[in-house]
Every structure is written in structure tokens, then in C-alpha cells.
Amino acid sequence: MPGRTGGTGHRDIAEEALMGIDDKADNKAEELKGKGKAKVGDATDDRDLEAEGRAEQAKGSLKQAGEKVKDAFKG
């Protein structure tokens, strides 16, 4: 199936790869943000902040795992 450029679809593949990189970066940032919140919560004995951070960290990790699965199927 030709890409939007009317060619072989290389542009679509490149755009998809860039979107995948953006998604991975966003997921890693979410994980690191959560890790930071969890550490601050732990240091300040703020259990709610710590729990929120751990949840964000887990969410980012789960999204990263999903990206790896998608990559595996792309070949």
C-alpha cells in the first residue's frame, strides 16, 4: 500500500518510527517523574505522594513494555 507521498511508503515508516521514539521518551519521562515523586514522598513521609509516584512509575514501565511488544511484532 503506497504511503501518503504516493511512493513506496518510506515516509510513513519514518514517521511511525519517530512517533515510536517520542512515545518511548514520554513513557520513560513518566517513569522517572514517578520515581522522583516516590523518593520525595518517602523522604518527607508523605505516603500519598509516595504512592502517587509509584503509580506513575508503574504506569510508565507498563507503557514501555507495551512499546517493546509492538516493536517485536514490527520485526
Backbone torsions as a table, in degrees:
resi	resn	phi	psi	omega
1	MET	NA	126.9	-179.0
2	PRO	-70.3	151.9	178.4
3	GLY	-78.7	-175.3	-179.6
4	ARG	-64.4	-21.9	-178.3
5	THR	-80.6	-8.6	-179.0
6	GLY	83.4	3.4	-178.8
7	GLY	-97.3	-139.4	-175.1
8	THR	-87.3	-3.5	179.4
9	GLY	94.6	7.5	-179.9
10	HIS	-61.3	-35.3	179.9
11	ARG	-64.5	-41.2	178.6
12	ASP	-62.2	-39.9	179.8
13	ILE	-65.2	-43.6	179.5
14	ALA	-64.2	-43.6	178.5
15	GLU	-62.1	-41.5	179.6
16	GLU	-63.9	-40.7	179.0
17	ALA	-64.2	-42.2	178.9
18	LEU	-65.4	-39.5	177.5
19	MET	-63.8	-37.7	178.5
20	GLY	-64.0	-40.0	178.1
21	ILE	-65.3	-42.9	177.7
22	ASP	-60.5	-44.2	179.3
23	ASP	-61.3	-43.5	-179.3
24	LYS	-64.6	-40.5	178.9
25	ALA	-65.4	-42.9	178.2
26	ASP	-61.6	-42.0	-179.7
27	ASN	-65.5	-41.7	179.2
28	LYS	-66.2	-40.4	178.3
29	ALA	-61.8	-41.6	178.4
30	GLU	-62.8	-41.1	178.9
31	GLU	-63.4	-45.5	-178.9
32	LEU	-67.8	-37.3	176.8
33	LYS	-61.9	-43.7	178.3
34	GLY	-63.5	-40.5	179.4
35	LYS	-62.2	-41.2	178.1
36	GLY	-64.1	-45.2	178.3
37	LYS	-60.0	-43.2	-179.2
38	ALA	-62.0	-41.1	-180.0
39	LYS	-67.4	-41.4	178.1
40	VAL	-64.6	-43.9	178.2
41	GLY	-60.1	-40.6	178.6
42	ASP	-66.8	-43.4	-177.8
43	ALA	-66.8	-29.9	-177.2
44	THR	-102.7	6.6	-176.6
45	ASP	57.5	31.1	176.2
46	ASP	-96.3	92.3	-174.8
47	ARG	-65.1	-32.2	178.5
48	ASP	-66.2	-45.1	179.1
49	LEU	-65.5	-39.7	178.5
50	GLU	-62.2	-45.0	179.5
51	ALA	-65.1	-41.5	177.9
52	GLU	-61.0	-43.0	178.9
53	GLY	-63.9	-43.8	179.5
54	ARG	-64.5	-35.7	178.0
55	ALA	-67.0	-43.1	177.6
56	GLU	-63.3	-40.9	179.4
57	GLN	-61.4	-45.3	180.0
58	ALA	-65.1	-40.5	179.9
59	LYS	-62.6	-44.6	178.0
60	GLY	-62.9	-41.6	178.9
61	SER	-64.1	-41.5	179.8
62	LEU	-64.5	-41.4	177.9
63	LYS	-64.3	-39.2	177.5
64	GLN	-62.5	-40.3	178.0
65	ALA	-62.4	-39.8	177.0
66	GLY	-62.4	-39.7	177.5
67	GLU	-64.1	-38.5	179.4
68	LYS	-65.9	-38.3	177.3
69	VAL	-64.3	-44.8	178.4
70	LYS	-60.6	-42.4	179.0
71	ASP	-61.1	-39.7	-178.8
72	ALA	-63.2	-35.8	-179.6
73	PHE	-79.5	-21.5	177.5
74	LYS	-73.3	-27.1	174.3
75	GLY	91.4	NA	NA
